[in-house]
Amino acid sequence: MVTMTTTPAHGDLERSREALLTPDVRERLRTVVPVLVAVLLLFGAAVAGFVALGELLDLGVWLVGAD
């Protein structure tokens, strides 16, 4: 059995995209995306801080042990 699929015309694609982005969905994305970006940036800064702190402690142990 052979099944053929067709791609929708350009207008159908636009209509389906508009159906997905209703005003409620757009409003939710408008509020969720900035919060998600802020949380990811905060997490990245915390990870970078822990890495820098580990390197700083390693340097301190090396300097104390050099005497």
N, C-alpha and C positions, 0 to 999 in steps of 0.2 A: 504494500500500500504506500502510495506517495502522497505526502502532505505538502501543499504549497502555502506559503505565507506571503502576504504582501505588506509593504510598508505603507503607512497612512500618508495621505497627501499633506502638503505643508500646512494647509488650513486646519486639518484634523489634529496635527501635532500641536499647533498653537492653542486650539480649544482644549486639548487634554492638559496642556501645561497650565492654562488658566483655571481649569477645574481643580488642579492640585493646589494651586496657590490662592485659596480663598482668603478673604480679609482676616479671618480668625487665624489661619495658619501664618499669614504674613506678620500679624501682630505678635504671635508667639515667637516666630523666628527673630523678630526685631528685638525682643527682650531676652531671649535665651542665648543667642550667638554672642553678644558682648560679654555676658556673664561667663560663658564658657571660655572665651578668649582670656578674660581676666584671671580666671582660676588656673588655666594652663600656664599663663605667664608667672603667676605667683608660685606655682609648683616648680617651674623651671628655675626661678630665682632661688627657691629653697634648696633645690638640688645643687645648683652652682655654689651656694653658700656652704653647704656641707662638704663639697669637694674642696673648696678653697680652705675651709677650716681644717680638714684632714691634711692638706699639703702644708699648712702653716704649723700644725702640731708636729708633723714629721720633720720639718725644718728645725723647729725648736729642739726636738729630741736630738737631732744630729748636731746642732750647735753646742748643746750641753755636753754631749758625749765626746766632742772634739777636744775638750780640755785635758 
